[in-house]
Amino acid sequence: PIILSFLLQIKPQFESKANMHCAVFRAVEYKTQVVAGTMYFVKVQVHGTEYAHVKVFQCLPHENQGPSLVGFQTGKTRDDPLTYF
């Protein structure tokens, strides 16, 4: 599994906004887009065969702000392509 340090920080945000409890929250794939910081698009395993795509914004280091959940798509599978959204 891919280790992204911010993933555990955004799990509560995701669970609250998606109204679900995640048995696991493990990244299996990700893409980045550099903006005024970094936008991460992450395929996350949330239950056995259930996945979600999450969009997380990480500010530039000097801004001293944690990651924030910008958007997500649920009902994904391991085989669904990870796209920018």
Summary of the structure (lengths in Angstrom):
residues: 85
radius of gyration: 12.2
end to end distance: 22.5
largest distance: 38.2
contacts: 221
relative contact order: 0.25
helix: 18%
strand: 41%
